[in-house]
Amino acid sequence: MYPGVETIALDKEPVFAYFDDKDQQSGLTVYQHFEQHLRNEGPYDGVIAFSQAATMILTYLIYVFKRRNRGDEVDCPFRFAVLFSVVRPPIDYEELQRGKFVDADLGDVKDIVEIPTVHVWGALEESGSQASMASDVCRSDMKWTYVHDRGHEIPGSGSKDAVTKTANAIRRAIETALDHLDNKE
């Protein structure tokens, strides 16, 4: 169980995950399905992800922008991303394709993600430092972070202030994505 999940699930309660981070084949399979979905249904204006899904999206965004930086013609499937409670460092997707499950070298990919992003996590999360470090892969001039005073959760009815601040950050990211789109036309 990922840190923080115990606050929303019983001790022995089964929980679902996109993949088992101790089994690289499960990770590779989920990304193959994800890429197929993006080819069939994408691109999207934006993506909103929580917990393990947020790590998954950030992993894929790093991969896309690494390829772009090498000169590959690859479109980003999203114009903006909202990531709640990243629980672990992004995975090195290229290593995963080679059968190795390793964390991305965050120093090598600092500021690589070039779309507007929002990063929200709780001050009481055990993985808060992971979320903070992971946000550094996104360009600082197109990144908004907000740390609410709760745990591993999306701000909700319990905190009007946290909901407002989160919504404002999301609004800024969407407006920046729209401005970026207008400048391309």
N, C-alpha and C positions, 0 to 999 in steps of 0.2 A: 504494500500500500504506500503510495506517495505521501510525503510529509504533508500534514494538514487535512488529508482526507478523513482521518479519524474524527474530525469535528463534525462531519456530515454523514458518517456511516458507522454502524456498529462494529465492534472489534472483529468479529468473525464473519461479518456480512460480506458476501461476494461483491466485488466491484468490477466494473468493466474498464478496459483500457484499449487504446488503439493498437498497441503492440507491447510485447514483453521486452524490456530493454536488456534482458539477459539472453535473448534469442534473436540474433541478427536476421534470421530468415523471416520472422514475424514482422520486423521493421521493414525489410526490403519489400515484402508482400504488400504492406499497407501503402508504401510509397508508390508501388507499381499501380495499385488500384487508384490512388489519388491522382497520379499523372494521367491515367486513362480517363478518369472523370473530368479533369481539366481539359483534355483534348476534346471530349465529347460535349461538354457543357459550358466551358469557359470561353473567353475570359470573363472575370467578374469585376464589378466596380470596387468591391472591398471584401474583406474577410474579417470575421470576429471569431476568436478562439479562446478557450479557457483551459488552463492546466496543461495536461500532456498534449492536447491539440495545439495549444499556443507554441509549445516547443517544436512540434511537428511543422507548423507553418513557418516558423522562424528558420528552421533547418532548411526547408525548401527555398525560402527567399534567399538565403545565403548562397545556395547552390545556383540559383538563377543568376544572381549578380556576379558570382565568380565566373560563370561561363561568359556573361556579357563582357566582363573585364578582360577576358582572354580573346575577345573579338568574335565569339560565336554570336550568330543572329538568333537571339532567343527573346521572346516577349515575356514580360512579367505578367502572370495571370491575374494580378490584383493591382488596383490603383492606390489602395491604402490598406492598412492592417491595424486591427485593434486586438491587442494581446493581453489577456487577463491571467495573472498568476502563473507565469512560466515556472515550471517546477525543476527543471534541470537544464544544463547547458545544451545548446543546439548540437545535433549530431553532425559529424562530417559525412555528408551524403555520398560523396564520391568513394570514401572508404567503405561505407555501407554496401555500395554496389559491388565492391571487391570482397564482400563477406566479412568485413571487420566492423565492429560496433564501437566507435571511438568518438569522443567529444570533439567538436570543431575547435581549432586553435583560435580562440577569441581575439588574440593579439593580431593574428594574420588577417582577420576579417572585420576589424574595427571600421565602422562607418560605411560598410559595403552596401547595405540595403538602402536603395535610393528611391523609396516611396515613403509618403507620410505614414508614420506609425504612432500608435498610442500604447503605452505600457502601464498597466494598473496592477498593483498587488497590495496585499495587506501587511501592515507593520508587524502583525503577530504571526506571520507565516514563517515556518522554519526555512523555507526556500526563498525568502525575500532577497537574500544576497545573490542567489542564482538569477532571479529576475532582473536585478539591477545590472549585474555583469552582462547578461544576455542582451539587454537593451543597448549596450555599447556597439553592437554590430550595425545599428541603424544610424543614419546621418543625423547629427545633432541639430541641424537647422530644420529638420522635418520630423522631429521626434518630440512627443509630449509624454511625460511620466507623471503619474500620480500615485502616491502611497496613502491608502486609507487606513483608518485606525482599527481595522478588524483583522480577520484571519484569511484563510484560503477560500475566498468567495468573491463574487461580483457584488459591488455595492448595490444595496436594495433598500427596501422600505425602512429599514432600521436606521438609516443615516441619510437624511435629505441633503446635507452638505456634501457627502461623498458622491451621491448620485449626480448632483449639480456639477461638481468639479469633473467627474468622469464624462458627463455629457458634453461639457464645454471642451474638453480635450478632444473628444471624438469629432465635435463640430469643426474644430480647427483643422484636424487632419483631413476631413472631407473637403472643406473649403480650399485647403492647400492642394489637394488632389485635383479639384476642379480648376483652380488657377493654373496648375501645371498643364492640364489638358487644354485650356484656352490658349496658352502660350504656344502649344504645338500646332494649333489650327491656323 
